[in-house]
């Protein structure tokens, strides 16, 4: 089974971010946009890895 590189990178980043930032995201003293910041970083990294593909690979 072939897993596209952007999807594999996204899954690895999601896994690492989840392990490293669960407590950081859920702190009550933190700012309201923390979960959105993490989500934005995930989307930005996924789009960056996806831009390197040729249109034929889509």
ABEGO torsion letter per residue (X at the ends): XBBBAAAAAAAAAAAAAAAAAAAAAABAABBAAAAAAAAAAAAAAAAAAAAABBAAAX
